[in-house]
Amino acid sequence: GDQNVFISKFSARRWGIFPHTVIKHGVDTEFFTSSDVERESVVLSVVNDFKARDYCCNYQGWERITKGLPVKLVGTSPDPAFSKPAENVDELKVAYQRSAVFLNTSTVSPVPTSLLEAMACGCAVVTTATCMIPEIVKNGVNGFISNDETELRGYVQQLLAEPDLARKLGQAARETVIADFGIDTFLKNWNAVFDTAYGAKQ
């Protein structure tokens, strides 16, 4: 293409296309923000059609990691008793704000938007170390990250048991999203690409 744009260095490397521009996802951190409401001792995951997308969302791994733990699932599903989508984006935000832990088990997604939204809302995150995610989440600094299911379960249990630690990591997670995924930077970078493309066509 005339302008090759990727959402991460990881994606650009995998495609092997040069030259290219990397524009990370943008998150509205004024909307997706933390709250003073006390968080519930629950593990939140936001995934559409979780079971059918096991190949990339790792539902079976999620089941093993969360077995016996208090969980909340948000997302479309053929069975509404299993999970239902949020009625609107405000309800989704509240789910992020009120949950103690956000768990991401994806295996084939450069970076799930739900992970970034949860981080922006100050939710402590536990995630698989796949694709672009290790570029964002630093273990013990702004979340917990591993590909070992036993470790991931241990991290979730630790955060449920230590709300002060969860709060600390959640705040660091929010600061990460503000610094690297702010909507203003996202728009500026895309406008620069459009300006270049438009100028090249003159």
C-alpha positions in Angstrom: 0.0 0.0 0.0 0.9 3.7 -0.2 0.5 3.9 3.6 1.1 0.8 5.7 -0.4 1.2 9.2 -0.2 -1.3 12.0 -1.6 -1.2 15.5 1.7 -2.6 17.0 5.3 -3.3 16.3 4.4 -7.0 16.8 1.9 -6.9 13.9 4.3 -5.0 11.6 7.0 -7.6 12.3 4.7 -10.5 11.6 3.6 -9.0 8.3 7.1 -8.0 7.4 5.9 -4.9 5.4 8.3 -1.9 5.3 8.1 1.0 5.5 5.2 1.2 7.9 3.7 3.4 10.6 2.5 2.1 14.0 -0.5 3.7 15.4 -1.6 2.1 18.7 -5.3 1.8 19.7 -6.8 4.9 21.2 -8.8 4.8 24.4 -11.0 7.7 25.7 -9.5 7.9 29.2 -11.8 10.7 30.2 -14.8 8.2 29.7 -13.0 5.0 30.7 -11.8 6.2 34.1 -11.5 4.9 37.6 -14.3 5.4 40.2 -14.5 5.9 44.0 -17.1 3.0 44.2 -15.8 0.1 46.2 -14.8 -2.8 43.9 -16.4 -6.2 44.2 -14.2 -9.3 44.8 -14.9 -10.6 41.4 -12.9 -11.6 38.3 -14.2 -9.9 35.1 -13.7 -11.0 31.6 -15.2 -9.3 28.5 -15.4 -11.6 25.5 -18.0 -12.1 22.8 -18.9 -15.7 21.8 -16.3 -17.0 24.2 -16.8 -20.7 23.9 -17.0 -20.7 20.1 -13.9 -18.6 19.9 -11.8 -20.9 22.2 -9.1 -21.1 19.5 -8.2 -17.4 20.0 -9.8 -16.4 23.3 -8.8 -19.5 25.2 -12.1 -20.3 27.0 -10.8 -23.7 28.2 -7.8 -22.0 29.8 -10.1 -19.4 31.4 -12.2 -22.2 32.9 -9.1 -23.8 34.5 -7.7 -20.5 35.8 -11.0 -19.3 37.3 -12.4 -22.7 38.6 -14.1 -22.0 42.0 -13.4 -18.3 41.9 -16.1 -15.5 41.7 -16.4 -14.5 38.1 -18.3 -12.1 35.9 -18.6 -12.6 32.2 -19.7 -9.9 29.8 -20.2 -10.5 26.1 -22.6 -11.9 23.5 -23.4 -15.6 23.8 -26.0 -18.0 22.4 -26.8 -18.8 26.0 -27.8 -15.7 28.0 -27.4 -17.7 31.2 -23.7 -18.0 30.3 -23.0 -14.3 29.4 -24.8 -11.3 28.1 -23.4 -8.1 26.5 -23.5 -4.9 28.3 -26.7 -2.9 27.6 -24.5 0.1 26.6 -21.0 1.4 27.0 -21.9 3.1 30.3 -22.8 -0.3 31.8 -19.6 -1.8 30.4 -17.6 1.0 32.1 -19.3 0.3 35.4 -18.4 -3.4 35.1 -14.7 -2.4 34.7 -14.9 0.1 37.6 -16.5 -2.3 40.0 -14.5 -5.5 39.4 -11.4 -6.2 41.5 -9.6 -8.1 38.7 -9.8 -8.2 34.9 -8.6 -11.5 33.4 -7.6 -11.8 29.7 -6.8 -15.2 28.3 -6.5 -14.4 24.6 -3.9 -16.2 22.5 -4.3 -14.7 19.0 -5.2 -11.0 19.4 -2.5 -8.3 19.1 -4.1 -6.5 22.0 -7.8 -6.9 23.1 -9.5 -3.5 23.4 -11.3 -4.7 26.5 -7.9 -5.1 28.2 -7.0 -1.5 27.5 -10.4 -0.3 28.6 -10.1 -2.2 31.9 -6.7 -0.7 32.5 -8.0 2.7 31.8 -10.6 2.2 34.5 -8.0 1.3 37.0 -8.8 -2.4 37.1 -6.0 -4.7 38.1 -5.3 -6.9 35.1 -4.0 -10.5 34.8 -3.2 -11.5 31.3 -1.6 -14.0 29.0 1.8 -12.9 27.5 0.9 -13.1 23.9 1.3 -11.0 20.8 1.7 -7.3 21.6 0.6 -7.6 25.3 4.2 -7.9 26.7 4.9 -4.5 25.2 2.2 -3.1 27.5 1.9 -5.0 30.7 5.0 -5.4 32.8 4.8 -8.1 35.4 4.2 -6.7 38.9 4.4 -3.1 37.7 1.1 -2.4 36.0 -0.5 -5.9 36.1 0.5 -9.5 36.1 1.4 -11.4 32.9 2.3 -15.0 32.2 1.5 -17.9 29.9 1.6 -20.4 32.8 -2.0 -21.1 34.0 -0.9 -21.9 37.5 0.8 -18.6 37.8 -2.1 -16.7 36.3 -4.5 -18.3 38.8 -2.1 -17.5 41.6 -2.0 -13.8 40.5 -5.8 -13.7 40.4 -6.1 -15.1 43.9 -3.4 -12.8 45.2 -5.2 -9.7 43.8 -8.6 -10.9 45.3 -6.9 -11.3 48.6 -4.9 -8.0 48.5 -7.1 -5.1 47.5 -4.3 -2.6 48.2 -2.1 -4.3 45.7 -4.9 -4.5 43.2 -5.5 -0.8 43.6 -1.8 0.0 43.2 -1.5 -2.1 40.0 -4.8 -0.7 38.7 -3.5 2.9 39.1 -0.3 2.0 37.3 -2.3 0.4 34.5 -4.4 3.5 34.0 -1.3 5.6 33.8 0.1 3.3 31.1 -3.0 3.7 29.0 -3.0 7.5 29.4 0.6 7.7 28.4 0.6 5.3 25.5 -3.0 5.0 24.2 -4.5 8.4 24.7 -7.2 9.3 22.1 -5.5 12.7 21.3 -2.3 10.9 20.2 -4.3 8.4 18.3 -6.2 11.1 16.3 -3.0 13.1 15.8 -1.2 10.2 14.3 -4.0 9.2 12.0 -4.4 12.7 10.8 -0.7 12.8 10.0 -1.2 9.6 7.9 -4.2 11.1 6.1 -2.3 14.4 5.4 0.6 12.4 3.9 -1.7 10.3 1.8 -3.6 13.3 0.6 -0.4 15.2 -0.2 0.9 12.2 -2.2 -2.1 12.3 -4.4 -1.8 15.9 -5.4 
